[in-house]
Amino acid sequence: MMKFRENEDAVSPVIGVILMVAITVILAAVIAAFVFGMGSNIGTTKTVAVTASQNGNNVVLTYHGGADAATLDYLKITVTDGSDISKIGTRYLYLKSGGSVVTAQSTAPASDTTFDKLPVGTTTTIIGYASAKQDHVVVAGHFADGSDHVVLDTYV
């Protein structure tokens, strides 16, 4: 009777080589991602606080500052009337450099505008959006690095 012998001597070295190649490929991909800047385009969130409330026919917004208040250029406020979605109003709230008056206007500031820090507690009233249904208020902050972040999205 003939007995066949299995030869398993080469299995461990083959598995070891495959694992070493896999680790090398993964390590090379991670290093390449950092060298070519793929990891640098991850953005950070910005933290500023704004609250909205209904006061009769008006929407009143109050700016409360926050960790990123020093880099905030302006706020873009969009209000949609709850009873008629076609009634949309957009206002910009900011303080021009050297100015003492906070403005809330319907046009965005010019690209060459420089800004002072918006005072904490600043309020602005957007007139005539109250209805039996809730108004949708979205406030986006525009920051010195050119990024825009939604800081408030609520119904009042």
Order of alpha helices (4+ residues) and beta strands (2+ residues): alpha-beta-beta-beta-beta-beta-beta-beta-beta
